[in-house]
Amino acid sequence: MQIDLWHFEDFKGSDTLVLSGQPEAIDALAGVLEALAGSEKLGIALESHLPVVGFGQLFVLKEPVPVTGQFRWLVPASELLAVAARVRAVAAGAPAHQYFELLEPETTLLVTAGEYPSEWFGHGPNNSFKPKPLRGSA
C-alpha cells in the first residue's frame, strides 16, 4: 500500500496537490481522519501515519496552527467524520476523486483512488504534468 503525494502548478489548469492511491490506501486515509477526530491531537503529519511517497509533507489540522514550508489541510474537529466519510466514498467508488480546500489559497487538494497508478508519477515520456517540490523542501 502506498499513497503518492505530488504538487503540480498546472494540473488540468489548476495549482493542485494530488494525493493518489489505490482504494485500500485511500480507505486507510479515511481511517486516519476518523482516528484524528477521536484524539486530543490538533493535527498530524500524514506521512507519520501512512506510507506517503512524493515531495514534502501534508499536515491535517483541526485548527490553523503554524506549520512552515508545507501544505496544510484544515478540517475542523466538527467536520472530520464527515470528511472521512467523503474520503471513504472515494475509495469505495474507485476510480473516483474529490477536491478539498487547503489553507494555502492558491492550491487545491485532490484525493483520488484508482485513477493514477504510482508509475504515472514517474515522469515518463508521455507524462505532460511535471510535479515540483513543496514549498520549503530541497
Secondary structure, DSSP 8 states (H G I E B T S, - for coil): --EEEEEEEEETTEEEEEEEE-HHHHHHHHHHHHHHHTSS-SEEEGGGTS-EEESS-EEEESS----TTSEEEE--GGGHHHHHHHHHHHHHT-SEEEEEE-SSTT-EEEEEESSS-GGGGG--TT----EE--TT--
